[in-house]
Amino acid sequence: MANMETELKLSCPAERIGEVLDHPVMRSPGGRKPVSRHQISTYYDTADNALAKAGLSLRLRSAGRQHWQTVKTKGSERGGLHARGEWEARVATPLPDITLLEHWGLAEDFAALIGEQPLFPRVVTDIRRATRRVTTPTGVVEIAVDRGEVRAEEASEPIAEIELELIEGEVGALYDLALRLAETLPLALGSESKAARGFRLLGLGEPPQAARAEAIPLDGAMPAEEAFWHIGRSCLDHVAANAPALIAASDDDAVHQMRIGIRRLRSAMTTFKAMIAGEDTEAVKEDLRWLMGLLAPARDSEVFLAESLAPLAAAALAQSKTTARPPVESSPSAQGERPPVPEDGAGAPGWAGLRDHFETESLAHQRAAREAVASPRFALLVLRATRWLDGGDWRGADERSVARTTPLGKAAAAVLRKRHKALRRAGRDFEDLSPEARHALRVHIKKLRYALEFLSDLYPEKPTRATLRVLKEAQEILGTAHDIVVAREKLRRAAASAGPGHPDLAFTAGWAAALNEDRQATLETAGRKAWEAVKAMDKVWKS
């Protein structure tokens, strides 16, 4: 039977990794530094990397004259925490011992994957490893500091990372030590194993993709404390899971998905605020506000380009074919001849320049978001929030014990009633609401939707899905109306910043602004209809 390996992986700039050895957590009670050992690990696979493709690794590790053979499964990874099956045994030589696979019960699995194919050394790591076992109040942890490189054929890249492996006790022990290290060192969460890095150098594997939120199984009899932990853990995993794709810029949806994860977590914290209030909760909220402040402009600029500027360019193209002049006489920039609009809505001096202006702005926001998520502060955010979920002050406050132990079914109905009441109050006299008030209403709709999504297992499936559809549609329609307001301000700033040297840009920004206002009228009817549907929807929490 395999052991389950649970470890937290952190990366560190190569020029700073030596400082980890001087950190107090790495010193013995007598003040001695840990001793480093030279280790060479070779990962064996078939010529077509059949094991790696299946998420398995076969490793032979040598340290001096001692050798160990290890098989690991892919397992799971969330926020730098890796959990996977592991089989390990001492061997006589640094070559694979196939008889061990039979002993471990893995022979049939390997045979199905590789058949009669021979195994070759495919990836090598050459590192110096310093280790120390640390006993904390909640567990025993082995800290390993690795410096070296991973090689695959002619390619290589440096290794500078810290692994904290749980030997016994609670996972919180890993986070306690990681936080002590991260508070003084520029650390980042590690999402790749050494084997995965090596096989990536061989061209194996796809670029990281955006991750969507996973379902959260809840039960009405579950204590509210346990339910909030599951919800919070799911939201935090959603945030962390999108970090690799966001940093690599390999999936445009990563910013959006990470932002959804933060919004859902903040919504959950508001939903259960009476139970989780405290200083450490406020610290987590502040971290989330910091990150959202960098993700929001990145996402908003993407939405503007795709869902505002592109349709406006298409509308301008259609208008240019039917009218002699665009209706922009009221715009201060609408002077001179109308710039031509090409078939794709871009490329002409005015429209191409306008798009270039906003693409440059968007790229700057995207870069700021990537730098934030790759920064030590993001790693601290995930570590702190995880530790807060597992053992924050809110879990031990005697005055909130009743709230923590209240069955979720009872707490959920009260929360949803409160959310719905706030929503109805915000939407009163819908036709007379200002754009700002309608945006506030959209926020209330979103909060009710997220809360009901979290708690959907507690209510009948079919009517709950119908209610969620109504909320989602209203949120999207009001969101489009808010996009028009955002576009109005963006186009105004673009026209004002164009200057006398860029008349085409100023003119086209004014033209786009006029077309943008035309969109508002078409949404008014849809908005009223969506709000009526919200008022009439099934209140499943009353069942």
C-alpha positions as CSV (number, residue, x, y, z in Angstrom):
1,M,0.0,0.0,0.0
2,A,1.2,3.5,-0.8
3,N,1.9,6.2,1.7
4,M,0.2,9.5,1.1
5,E,2.8,12.2,0.7
6,T,1.6,15.6,1.8
7,E,4.0,18.5,1.2
8,L,3.9,22.2,0.7
9,K,6.2,23.5,-2.1
10,L,7.6,27.0,-2.2
11,S,10.0,28.5,-4.7
12,C,12.6,31.1,-3.9
13,P,14.9,33.4,-6.1
14,A,18.1,31.5,-6.6
15,E,20.2,34.4,-5.2
16,R,18.2,34.2,-1.9
17,I,17.8,30.5,-1.4
18,G,21.0,30.4,0.8
19,E,19.2,32.7,3.3
20,V,16.8,30.0,4.1
21,L,19.5,28.0,5.7
22,D,20.2,30.9,8.1
23,H,16.5,31.2,9.1
24,P,15.7,30.2,12.7
25,V,13.4,27.4,11.6
26,M,16.3,25.6,9.9
27,R,18.6,25.6,12.9
28,S,18.7,22.9,15.5
29,P,18.1,23.7,19.2
30,G,21.8,24.0,19.6
31,G,22.0,26.6,16.8
32,R,23.7,24.3,14.2
33,K,22.8,24.7,10.5
34,P,21.5,21.6,8.7
35,V,24.0,19.5,6.7
36,S,23.6,19.4,2.9
37,R,23.8,16.2,0.9
38,H,24.4,15.9,-2.8
39,Q,21.5,14.0,-4.5
40,I,21.1,12.9,-8.1
41,S,17.7,11.8,-9.1
42,T,16.9,10.1,-12.5
43,Y,13.4,9.7,-13.8
44,Y,12.9,6.7,-16.0
45,D,10.2,6.5,-18.7
46,T,9.6,5.0,-22.1
47,A,10.7,6.8,-25.3
48,D,7.2,8.3,-25.7
49,N,7.0,9.2,-21.9
50,A,4.0,6.9,-21.3
51,L,4.4,7.0,-17.5
52,A,4.5,10.8,-17.4
53,K,1.5,11.1,-19.6
54,A,-0.4,8.9,-17.1
55,G,0.7,11.0,-14.2
56,L,3.2,8.5,-12.8
57,S,6.9,8.9,-12.1
58,L,9.6,6.3,-11.5
59,R,12.6,7.8,-9.8
60,L,16.0,6.5,-8.8
61,R,17.7,8.7,-6.3
62,S,21.4,8.4,-5.3
63,A,23.2,10.1,-2.4
64,G,26.7,8.8,-2.2
65,R,26.5,5.0,-2.3
66,Q,22.9,4.8,-1.2
67,H,20.1,4.4,-3.7
68,W,16.3,4.6,-3.4
69,Q,13.6,3.7,-5.9
70,T,10.3,5.7,-5.7
71,V,7.0,5.7,-7.6
72,K,4.7,8.6,-7.2
73,T,1.2,9.3,-8.6
74,K,0.1,12.7,-9.9
75,G,-2.2,13.2,-6.9
76,S,-3.6,16.7,-6.3
77,E,-2.2,20.2,-6.0
78,R,-3.9,23.2,-4.4
79,G,-2.2,26.4,-3.5
80,G,1.3,24.8,-3.4
81,L,0.0,21.8,-1.2
82,H,0.7,18.5,-3.0
83,A,-0.9,15.2,-1.9
84,R,0.0,12.0,-3.8
85,G,0.6,8.3,-3.4
86,E,4.2,7.3,-2.9
87,W,6.0,4.0,-2.8
88,E,9.7,3.9,-1.8
89,A,12.3,1.3,-1.1
90,R,16.1,1.1,-0.8
91,V,17.8,-0.6,-3.8
92,A,21.3,-1.9,-4.5
93,T,22.0,0.0,-7.7
94,P,20.8,3.2,-9.3
95,L,18.8,1.2,-11.9
96,P,15.1,0.4,-11.9
97,D,14.2,-2.8,-10.0
98,I,11.1,-4.0,-11.8
99,T,10.4,-6.7,-9.1
100,L,9.5,-4.0,-6.7
101,L,6.5,-3.1,-8.8
102,E,5.0,-6.5,-8.1
103,H,5.7,-6.1,-4.4
104,W,4.0,-2.7,-4.4
105,G,1.0,-4.0,-6.4
106,L,1.8,-1.8,-9.4
107,A,3.0,-4.4,-11.9
108,E,-0.3,-4.6,-13.8
109,D,-0.7,-0.9,-14.0
110,F,2.9,-0.5,-15.4
111,A,2.4,-3.3,-17.8
112,A,-0.8,-1.8,-19.2
113,L,1.0,1.5,-19.7
114,I,4.3,0.4,-21.1
115,G,3.9,-3.2,-22.2
116,E,7.3,-4.5,-23.4
117,Q,8.8,-1.1,-24.0
118,P,12.2,-0.5,-22.4
119,L,12.7,2.3,-19.8
120,F,15.2,5.1,-20.4
121,P,16.6,7.9,-18.2
122,R,14.5,10.9,-19.4
123,V,15.0,13.6,-16.7
124,V,17.8,14.2,-14.2
125,T,17.8,16.5,-11.2
126,D,21.2,17.4,-9.6
127,I,20.7,19.1,-6.3
128,R,22.2,19.8,-2.9
129,R,19.6,19.2,-0.3
130,A,19.6,20.5,3.3
131,T,17.0,19.0,5.6
132,R,15.7,19.4,9.1
133,R,12.8,17.9,11.1
134,V,10.9,20.4,13.1
135,T,8.4,19.6,15.8
136,T,5.5,22.1,16.2
137,P,2.5,22.0,18.6
138,T,0.4,20.6,15.7
139,G,2.8,18.2,13.9
140,V,6.2,17.1,12.8
141,V,7.5,18.5,9.5
142,E,10.6,17.8,7.4
143,I,11.9,21.0,5.8
144,A,14.1,20.4,2.7
145,V,16.0,23.2,0.9
146,D,17.0,22.3,-2.6
147,R,19.5,24.0,-4.8
148,G,20.6,22.7,-8.2
149,E,19.1,22.1,-11.6
150,V,16.8,19.8,-13.6
151,R,18.0,18.5,-17.0
152,A,16.2,16.9,-19.9
153,E,18.3,16.1,-23.0
154,E,19.9,19.4,-23.9
155,A,17.6,21.6,-21.9
156,S,17.9,22.6,-18.2
157,E,16.6,25.1,-15.7
158,P,17.7,26.0,-12.1
159,I,16.0,24.6,-9.0
160,A,15.7,26.8,-5.9
161,E,12.9,25.7,-3.7
162,I,11.7,24.6,-0.3
163,E,9.7,21.5,0.4
164,L,7.8,21.1,3.7
165,E,6.7,17.5,4.1
166,L,4.2,16.5,6.8
167,I,5.6,13.5,8.7
168,E,2.8,13.4,11.3
169,G,0.1,15.6,12.7
170,E,-2.1,18.3,11.1
171,V,-1.6,20.1,7.8
172,G,-1.7,23.4,9.7
173,A,1.8,22.6,10.8
174,L,3.0,23.1,7.2
175,Y,1.4,26.5,7.0
176,D,2.7,27.7,10.3
177,L,6.3,27.0,9.2
178,A,5.7,28.3,5.7
179,L,4.3,31.6,7.1
180,R,7.4,32.0,9.3
181,L,9.6,31.6,6.2
182,A,7.5,33.7,3.9
183,E,7.3,36.7,6.3
184,T,11.0,37.4,5.8
185,L,11.8,35.8,2.4
186,P,10.4,36.4,-1.1
187,L,8.7,33.1,-1.6
188,A,6.2,32.0,-4.2
189,L,3.8,29.0,-4.3
190,G,5.2,26.0,-6.2
191,S,2.8,24.3,-8.5
192,E,5.1,21.9,-10.4
193,S,7.0,18.9,-9.2
194,K,10.6,18.4,-10.2
195,A,9.6,15.6,-12.5
196,A,6.9,17.8,-14.2
197,R,9.4,20.5,-14.8
198,G,11.8,18.1,-16.4
199,F,9.2,16.6,-18.7
200,R,8.0,20.1,-19.6
201,L,11.5,20.7,-20.9
202,L,10.9,17.7,-23.2
203,G,7.8,19.4,-24.5
204,L,5.3,17.2,-22.6
205,G,2.2,18.7,-21.2
206,E,-0.1,21.5,-22.1
207,P,0.3,25.1,-20.9
208,P,-1.6,25.8,-17.7
209,Q,-5.3,26.4,-18.2
210,A,-7.9,28.5,-16.3
211,A,-9.8,26.5,-13.6
212,R,-13.4,26.8,-12.8
213,A,-15.1,26.5,-9.4
214,E,-15.9,23.0,-8.4
215,A,-19.1,21.8,-6.7
216,I,-19.2,22.0,-2.9
217,P,-21.1,19.1,-1.3
218,L,-23.0,20.4,1.7
219,D,-25.7,18.9,4.0
220,G,-28.4,20.7,6.0
221,A,-27.4,18.9,9.2
222,M,-23.8,20.0,8.8
223,P,-22.7,22.6,11.4
224,A,-22.3,26.1,10.0
225,E,-18.6,26.1,10.9
226,E,-17.9,23.0,8.9
227,A,-19.9,24.3,5.9
228,F,-18.0,27.6,5.9
229,W,-14.7,25.8,5.9
230,H,-15.7,23.7,2.9
231,I,-17.0,26.8,1.0
232,G,-13.9,28.9,1.9
233,R,-11.5,26.1,1.0
234,S,-13.2,25.7,-2.4
235,C,-13.1,29.4,-3.1
236,L,-9.4,29.7,-2.1
237,D,-8.5,26.6,-4.2
238,H,-10.3,28.3,-7.1
239,V,-8.1,31.4,-6.7
240,A,-4.9,29.5,-6.3
241,A,-5.6,27.1,-9.2
242,N,-5.7,30.0,-11.7
243,A,-2.3,31.4,-10.6
244,P,-0.2,29.3,-13.0
245,A,-2.3,30.2,-16.1
246,L,-2.4,33.8,-15.1
247,I,1.3,34.1,-14.6
248,A,2.1,32.2,-17.8
249,A,-0.5,34.3,-19.7
250,S,-1.6,31.0,-21.3
251,D,-5.4,31.3,-20.9
252,D,-7.2,34.6,-21.2
253,D,-9.9,33.4,-18.8
254,A,-7.6,33.0,-15.8
255,V,-8.0,36.6,-14.6
256,H,-11.8,36.3,-14.8
257,Q,-11.8,32.9,-13.0
258,M,-9.5,34.1,-10.2
259,R,-11.6,37.2,-9.8
260,I,-14.7,35.0,-9.5
261,G,-13.0,32.9,-6.8
262,I,-12.2,36.1,-4.8
263,R,-15.8,37.4,-5.2
264,R,-17.2,34.1,-4.1
265,L,-14.9,34.0,-1.1
266,R,-15.8,37.5,-0.1
267,S,-19.5,36.8,-0.5
268,A,-19.1,33.7,1.7
269,M,-17.3,35.8,4.3
270,T,-20.2,38.3,4.3
271,T,-22.8,35.5,4.4
272,F,-21.2,34.1,7.6
273,K,-19.8,37.4,9.0
274,A,-21.5,37.1,12.4
275,M,-19.6,33.8,12.9
276,I,-16.2,34.8,11.6
277,A,-15.7,38.4,12.7
278,G,-12.3,39.2,14.1
279,E,-8.9,40.9,13.5
280,D,-7.5,38.0,11.5
281,T,-10.6,38.0,9.3
282,E,-10.1,41.6,8.6
283,A,-6.5,40.9,7.6
284,V,-7.7,38.3,5.1
285,K,-10.2,40.8,3.7
286,E,-7.5,43.4,3.3
287,D,-5.3,40.9,1.3
288,L,-8.3,40.1,-0.9
289,R,-9.0,43.8,-1.6
290,W,-5.4,44.3,-2.6
291,L,-5.5,41.5,-5.1
292,M,-9.0,42.4,-6.5
293,G,-7.7,46.0,-6.9
294,L,-5.2,44.7,-9.5
295,L,-7.3,42.0,-11.1
296,A,-10.4,44.3,-11.7
297,P,-8.7,46.7,-14.1
298,A,-7.2,43.7,-16.0
299,R,-10.5,42.1,-16.4
300,D,-12.4,45.3,-17.1
301,S,-10.0,46.2,-19.9
302,E,-10.5,42.8,-21.5
303,V,-14.3,43.1,-21.3
304,F,-14.2,46.6,-22.7
305,L,-12.1,45.6,-25.8
306,A,-14.2,42.5,-26.5
307,E,-17.7,43.5,-25.5
308,S,-17.8,47.2,-25.9
309,L,-15.2,48.5,-28.4
310,A,-15.6,45.6,-30.9
311,P,-19.4,45.9,-31.2
312,L,-19.0,49.7,-31.4
313,A,-16.6,49.3,-34.3
314,A,-19.0,46.9,-36.0
315,A,-21.9,49.5,-35.5
316,A,-19.7,52.2,-37.0
317,L,-19.0,50.1,-40.0
318,A,-22.7,49.5,-40.5
319,Q,-23.5,53.2,-40.0
320,S,-20.8,54.3,-42.4
321,K,-22.5,52.3,-45.2
322,T,-25.8,54.0,-44.8
323,T,-25.1,57.5,-43.6
324,A,-23.0,60.4,-44.9
325,R,-22.0,61.4,-41.4
326,P,-22.2,59.7,-38.0
327,P,-24.6,61.4,-35.5
328,V,-21.9,62.9,-33.3
329,E,-22.6,66.7,-33.8
330,S,-22.9,67.0,-30.0
331,S,-19.4,65.6,-29.4
332,P,-16.7,68.3,-29.0
333,S,-14.3,66.0,-31.0
334,A,-16.8,65.5,-33.9
335,Q,-15.2,67.9,-36.4
336,G,-13.8,67.3,-39.8
337,E,-14.3,64.3,-42.1
338,R,-15.3,60.9,-40.7
339,P,-12.4,58.5,-40.7
340,P,-13.0,55.4,-42.9
341,V,-14.1,52.1,-41.2
342,P,-12.6,48.9,-42.7
343,E,-14.5,45.7,-43.0
344,D,-13.1,44.3,-39.7
345,G,-13.8,47.5,-37.8
346,A,-10.1,48.1,-37.2
347,G,-7.1,49.3,-39.2
348,A,-8.2,52.8,-40.2
349,P,-6.4,55.7,-38.6
350,G,-9.1,56.5,-36.1
351,W,-10.5,53.1,-35.2
352,A,-7.1,51.3,-35.3
353,G,-5.6,54.1,-33.2
354,L,-8.5,53.9,-30.7
355,R,-8.1,50.1,-30.3
356,D,-4.3,50.5,-30.0
357,H,-4.8,53.0,-27.2
358,F,-7.0,50.7,-25.2
359,E,-4.9,47.6,-26.0
360,T,-1.8,49.3,-24.6
361,E,-3.8,50.2,-21.5
362,S,-5.0,46.6,-21.2
363,L,-1.6,45.1,-21.6
364,A,-0.3,47.3,-18.7
365,H,-3.2,46.1,-16.5
366,Q,-2.5,42.5,-17.5
367,R,1.2,42.9,-16.6
368,A,0.4,44.4,-13.2
369,A,-2.0,41.4,-12.5
370,R,0.7,38.9,-13.5
371,E,3.3,40.6,-11.3
372,A,1.0,40.6,-8.4
373,V,0.1,36.9,-8.6
374,A,3.8,36.0,-9.1
375,S,4.8,38.1,-6.1
376,P,5.6,37.0,-2.5
377,R,2.5,38.9,-1.3
378,F,0.2,36.5,-3.2
379,A,1.9,33.5,-1.6
380,L,1.4,35.1,1.8
381,L,-2.2,35.8,0.9
382,V,-2.9,32.1,0.2
383,L,-0.9,30.9,3.1
384,R,-2.5,33.3,5.6
385,A,-6.0,32.6,4.3
386,T,-5.5,28.9,4.4
387,R,-4.2,29.0,8.0
388,W,-7.1,31.3,8.9
389,L,-9.6,28.9,7.5
390,D,-8.0,26.0,9.4
391,G,-7.4,27.6,12.7
392,G,-8.3,31.3,12.8
393,D,-9.6,33.0,15.9
394,W,-13.2,32.6,14.6
395,R,-12.9,28.8,15.2
396,G,-12.2,29.2,19.0
397,A,-14.3,32.2,20.0
398,D,-16.6,31.0,22.8
399,E,-19.1,33.8,22.2
400,R,-19.8,32.5,18.7
401,S,-20.1,28.8,19.6
402,V,-23.8,28.8,19.0
403,A,-23.4,30.3,15.5
404,R,-20.7,27.7,14.7
405,T,-22.8,24.7,15.8
406,T,-26.1,25.9,14.2
407,P,-27.2,23.4,11.6
408,L,-26.5,24.7,8.1
409,G,-30.1,24.2,7.0
410,K,-31.4,26.6,9.6
411,A,-28.6,29.2,9.1
412,A,-29.0,29.0,5.3
413,A,-32.7,30.0,5.3
414,A,-32.0,33.0,7.5
415,V,-29.1,34.1,5.3
416,L,-31.0,33.8,2.0
417,R,-34.1,35.6,3.4
418,K,-31.8,38.5,4.5
419,R,-30.1,38.6,1.1
420,H,-33.4,38.6,-0.7
421,K,-34.8,41.3,1.5
422,A,-31.8,43.6,0.8
423,L,-32.1,42.9,-2.9
424,R,-35.8,43.9,-3.0
425,R,-35.1,47.0,-1.1
426,A,-32.2,48.0,-3.5
427,G,-34.5,47.4,-6.5
428,R,-37.5,49.5,-5.3
429,D,-38.7,51.9,-8.0
430,F,-36.4,50.2,-10.6
431,E,-37.4,52.5,-13.5
432,D,-36.1,55.6,-11.5
433,L,-32.8,54.1,-10.3
434,S,-29.6,55.9,-11.4
435,P,-26.9,53.9,-13.2
436,E,-25.0,53.8,-9.9
437,A,-28.0,52.4,-8.0
438,R,-28.6,49.8,-10.6
439,H,-25.0,48.7,-10.3
440,A,-25.5,48.4,-6.5
441,L,-28.6,46.3,-7.3
442,R,-26.5,44.1,-9.5
443,V,-24.1,43.5,-6.6
444,H,-27.1,42.4,-4.4
445,I,-28.3,40.1,-7.1
446,K,-24.8,38.6,-7.3
447,K,-24.5,38.1,-3.6
448,L,-27.8,36.2,-3.5
449,R,-26.8,34.2,-6.5
450,Y,-23.5,33.2,-5.0
451,A,-25.1,32.3,-1.6
452,L,-27.7,30.2,-3.3
453,E,-25.1,28.4,-5.4
454,F,-23.1,27.6,-2.2
455,L,-26.3,26.2,-0.6
456,S,-28.0,24.7,-3.6
457,D,-27.7,21.1,-2.3
458,L,-30.1,22.0,0.5
459,Y,-33.0,22.8,-1.8
460,P,-35.0,21.0,-4.6
461,E,-32.8,20.8,-7.7
462,K,-35.2,21.9,-10.5
463,P,-36.7,25.1,-8.9
464,T,-33.2,26.0,-7.5
465,R,-31.7,25.9,-11.0
466,A,-34.5,28.0,-12.3
467,T,-34.0,30.6,-9.6
468,L,-30.3,30.7,-10.3
469,R,-30.9,31.2,-14.0
470,V,-33.2,34.2,-13.3
471,L,-30.5,35.7,-11.0
472,K,-27.7,35.1,-13.5
473,E,-29.7,36.6,-16.4
474,A,-30.5,39.7,-14.4
475,Q,-26.9,40.0,-13.3
476,E,-25.6,39.8,-16.9
477,I,-28.1,42.4,-18.2
478,L,-27.3,44.9,-15.5
479,G,-23.7,44.1,-16.0
480,T,-23.9,45.0,-19.6
481,A,-25.6,48.3,-18.6
482,H,-22.7,49.0,-16.2
483,D,-20.3,48.2,-19.0
484,I,-21.9,51.0,-21.0
485,V,-21.3,53.4,-18.1
486,V,-17.6,52.3,-17.9
487,A,-17.2,52.6,-21.6
488,R,-18.6,56.2,-21.5
489,E,-15.9,57.2,-19.1
490,K,-13.1,55.4,-20.9
491,L,-14.0,57.0,-24.3
492,R,-14.3,60.4,-22.6
493,R,-10.8,60.1,-21.2
494,A,-9.4,58.8,-24.6
495,A,-10.9,61.8,-26.4
496,A,-9.5,64.2,-23.8
497,S,-6.0,62.7,-23.9
498,A,-5.7,62.6,-27.7
499,G,-4.4,66.1,-28.0
500,P,-4.2,68.2,-31.2
501,G,-1.7,65.9,-32.8
502,H,-4.2,63.0,-32.9
503,P,-7.4,64.3,-34.4
504,D,-8.4,60.9,-35.8
505,L,-8.3,59.4,-32.3
506,A,-10.3,62.2,-30.7
507,F,-12.9,62.1,-33.5
508,T,-13.3,58.4,-33.3
509,A,-13.6,58.4,-29.6
510,G,-16.4,60.9,-29.9
511,W,-18.1,58.7,-32.6
512,A,-17.8,55.6,-30.4
513,A,-19.2,57.5,-27.4
514,A,-22.3,58.5,-29.4
515,L,-22.8,54.9,-30.5
516,N,-22.2,53.7,-26.9
517,E,-25.2,55.8,-25.8
518,D,-27.4,54.2,-28.4
519,R,-26.8,50.8,-26.6
520,Q,-28.3,52.1,-23.4
521,A,-31.8,52.5,-24.8
522,T,-31.9,48.9,-26.1
523,L,-31.1,47.6,-22.6
524,E,-33.8,49.4,-20.7
525,T,-36.6,47.1,-21.8
526,A,-34.4,44.0,-21.1
527,G,-33.5,45.4,-17.7
528,R,-37.1,46.0,-16.6
529,K,-38.1,42.5,-17.8
530,A,-35.2,40.9,-15.9
531,W,-36.1,42.7,-12.7
532,E,-39.7,41.6,-13.0
533,A,-38.4,38.0,-13.3
534,V,-36.4,38.5,-10.2
535,K,-39.4,39.7,-8.3
536,A,-41.5,36.7,-9.5
537,M,-38.8,34.0,-9.1
538,D,-39.3,31.0,-6.8
539,K,-38.0,31.6,-3.3
540,V,-36.8,28.1,-2.8
541,W,-35.4,28.8,0.7
542,K,-39.0,29.2,1.9
543,S,-39.8,25.6,1.1
